[in-house]
Each structure stands twice: as C-alpha cells, then as structure tokens.
Amino acid sequence: MNGNKLTAVFEDIIQKVNAAADKGGHKIEDFIQNDEALRPILIAAYSRMPFFLRIILREDRFVSFVMNNKEKLLIHKEIGKVVSEMINKFK
C-alpha cells in the first residue's frame, strides 16, 4: 500500500476539518469530538480515495477507523509519519 496516497487523503481530511472548525468558530480539538459533523467529511474523503484503497478498505471500516483514531490522525502535526506507522502495523 502506498503511504503517500493515503497521506494525501488524510491531509485533505485535515484541511476540510480545519475549514469546518474555523467556519463554526471552534478549535479542531473540539470539532472532531462532534461525530455528526465529522462523519460527512470522512465519507466525502473516502469517495476521493484511490480506487485500489477503496477495494481493500470498505467505507464503513474507514470511517470507523478514523473515528476511533481521530486525535492521532487529525491533530497530529506529522501525518505522513503517523500514516506510515499505521501501514507498517498491518504488514
């Protein structure tokens, strides 16, 4: 699995979460606690993932995984490093 493509997906999610949080006047740490606001962003991001990733990772599992790891994935400053570490756990 290519970590660069997955990193790009998470960078896109982070950008959209930051924009939504700013629009609502929230800090990102507070915004990501609102599952109802976060879920549509994750579903939209899933649809833009490369096809080969969508084949091996169903939408519900992707959303669940991100929701369960949202602090680590969406607040972390070095998302590429975090994604690489997570990919290595599955090897």
C-alpha positions in Angstrom: 0.0 0.0 0.0 1.3 3.4 -0.9 1.6 5.6 2.1 1.9 8.8 0.0 -1.6 8.4 -1.4 -3.1 7.6 2.0 -1.2 10.6 3.5 -2.7 12.8 0.8 -6.2 11.6 1.8 -5.6 12.4 5.4 -4.1 15.8 4.5 -7.3 16.6 2.6 -9.4 15.5 5.5 -7.4 17.6 7.9 -7.8 20.6 5.6 -11.5 20.2 5.4 -11.9 19.6 9.2 -9.8 22.7 9.9 -12.0 24.7 7.5 -15.2 23.4 9.0 -13.9 24.1 12.6 -12.9 27.6 11.6 -16.2 28.3 9.9 -18.0 27.3 13.1 -15.6 29.2 15.3 -14.3 26.0 17.0 -10.9 24.7 17.8 -10.1 21.5 15.8 -9.8 19.5 19.1 -13.4 20.4 19.9 -14.8 20.0 16.4 -13.5 16.4 16.0 -15.5 15.4 19.1 -18.7 16.1 17.1 -19.1 12.8 15.2 -22.2 14.1 13.3 -20.1 16.9 11.8 -17.1 14.8 11.2 -18.8 11.8 9.5 -19.8 13.6 6.3 -16.2 14.9 5.8 -14.9 11.3 6.2 -17.4 9.9 3.8 -16.6 12.5 1.2 -12.9 11.9 1.6 -13.4 8.1 1.2 -15.0 8.7 -2.2 -11.9 10.6 -3.3 -9.5 7.8 -2.2 -7.7 6.0 -4.9 -9.7 3.0 -6.3 -7.2 0.4 -5.1 -7.6 1.7 -1.5 -11.4 1.6 -1.7 -11.2 -2.0 -2.9 -9.3 -3.2 0.2 -10.9 -0.8 2.7 -14.7 -0.5 2.9 -16.2 2.9 3.6 -17.7 1.9 7.0 -14.4 0.5 8.2 -12.5 3.6 7.0 -14.9 5.9 8.8 -14.9 3.7 11.9 -11.1 3.6 11.9 -10.7 7.3 11.6 -13.3 8.0 14.2 -11.6 5.6 16.6 -8.2 7.2 16.0 -9.2 10.8 15.3 -7.0 12.5 17.8 -3.9 10.8 16.4 -4.8 11.2 12.8 -6.4 14.6 12.6 -4.5 16.7 15.1 -1.0 15.2 14.7 1.5 17.6 13.0 3.4 14.9 11.1 0.5 13.0 9.4 2.9 11.3 7.0 4.8 9.7 9.8 1.6 8.6 11.6 0.2 7.0 8.4 3.4 5.2 7.7 3.5 3.8 11.2 -0.1 2.6 10.9 0.6 1.0 7.5 3.6 -0.8 9.0 1.4 -2.3 11.7 -0.7 -4.0 9.0 2.3 -5.5 7.1 
